Amino acid sequence: MRGDNLFSFPNPVNEVAARLVAGGVVAMSALALGLAQPWFLVPLAYGFWARVLTGPTLSPLGQLATRFGAKVLPFAPRPVPGPPKRFAQGIGAVLSTAALLTWLLAGWSVARFVLLPLIVAAGLESVAGFCLGCRLFAVLMAAGLIPERICLECADLSRRHAAAGGA
């Protein structure tokens, strides 16, 4: 269920749309690297912060993925818990902002290396459906560093295994 207003993060999240957003992140990052155009870091960082704060509402890439891409592709929506996806977007916000600040303070030759982990993580999400940020969220939850109340569905391992067809 979405929150009380348009500026809340969705829960659940459509995994198809999330993977499309990740593909867009890979494309923008690859363009920045391949064309040596660090200004791509500005919309990249903005998009991550917009998605962390409002879900797809203020994110052009999020809007494109949810309103068009996920509806056009021949894949059924796949709802997944929102809090781990928001956490992953937060990691992307930190990495893209770090790359942007590194470019401004130390130059593109250094900043492009800060972008590499973001490309790897977004590539894994987009191509394989493997969300590194979501896995880290689960580890932090298991360690008690993220309270169970943040994502009750995430904490209910029996529900996750049943949904995945496990025991």
N, C-alpha and C positions, 0 to 999 in steps of 0.2 A: 504494500500500500504506500502511496506517495504521502508525504507529510501534509501539514495543514495548508501550505501555500506553494506557489510555483517555484519558490526559491529554496526548497528543501531537497535533499538528496533522495533519489528514489530507492525504495526497498519493497519488493525485489528489483533487481536490475536484469534487463534482457541481455543475456550472454552474447547473443548475436550482435547487438549494437555495441557492446563493450569491445568485442573483437574487431569490429569495423573501426572504432575509435583508435584502437591500438594500431591498426594498419595505417590509419592516417598519421599517427605519431611517427611511425617508421618512415613513411613517405616524406614527411616534412623534415625529419632528421637527416634522411639520406640526401634530400635536396640541399640542405644546409652544408653537409659534408662534401657531396659530389660537386656542387657548384661553388664551393668556398664562399657561401653567402651566410654569414653569421646572423644577419638580421632576422632569419627564420626563427631564431631563438625567442624573439619577442612574441609572436603569435603562439608559439609552442608553450612558453611559460604562461601566457595569459590563459590559454585553453585549459591547462591543468588547474590553475587557480579557480577558474570559472567552474569547472566540473567539481572540484572539491567543495566549493561553497554553495553551488546551486544545482548540481547534477548537470544535465544537458541544457538547462534553461538559457544560460548566457554563453554557452560554448558553441561557436559555429560548427565545429567538427561534431560535437555531441548532437546538435540539432540535425545535421545532415545524416548522421548514423541512425538516429531514432525515428525521424520523420520520413526518411526516404530509404536509406540503405537497407535497414532491417526489414522493411515492408516489401521491398522489391526482390530481395534474394529468396530463393525457394527453401528457406529453412524455417521451421516452426520456432516461435519464441521459446527461449529456454531461461526461465526465471532462476536467478541465483541470489543469495543474500547480498544486500547493498553495503553493509558496513565494511566487509573486506575489500570490495571494489573501491570504496571511498578511501580507504587506507592506502591502497595501491596508487590511486590518483594523487594522494598526498605525497607519496614517495616521488612520483613523477614531477610534482610541483617543486619539490626540493631540488631534484636533480636538474630540471630545466632552468630553474632560477639560479642555481649554482653555475650552470654553464653560461647563462646570460651575464651574471656578475663577473665571472672569470674572463669572458670576452671583453667586457668593459674595462676591467682592471689589469688584465695580464695579456690580452690579445687572443686572437683566434687560434693560433698554433697550440695554445694550452687548452682553451675552452673546448676544442673538438674532442679531446680525450675525456672530458667530463660527460660528453654526450653519449659516449659508447655504451656505458651500462644501461642507459635509457633505451637505446636501440635494441640491445639484447633482450631486455625485459619486455618491451613492447612487441618485439618480433616473436618471442615465445608465446605471448598472449594471443597475438593475431593469427599466427600460423598453427600453433599446436593447442591453443586453448589453455595453456599453462600460465597461471597468474602468479608470478613470484611474490608480489606484494600480498596476495591472498594467502599464500603459504606462510609467509612471515607473520601475518595476522594470526593464523592458526597456531603457530609456534608460541607467539606472545600470549595468546589466550590460554594455551595449555600450561604455560609457565605462570599464569595468574597475573600477568602484567596488563592485560586487557580484561576488564571485568566481564563476566558471563552476561550481565544485563545488556551489554552493548549489542550482542547478537545472540539471542537465545537459540535461534535455529542453528547457528554455527557451533554452539556448545553441545547440541543434541546429536551426538555421534550416531546413535541408533537410527535417527531420522535420515541422516545423510547416507548411511550405508543402505538403508531400505530403498531410498530414492535411486541409489546407484545400482540396485539389484543385488547388493551384498547381503550378508547375514546380519 
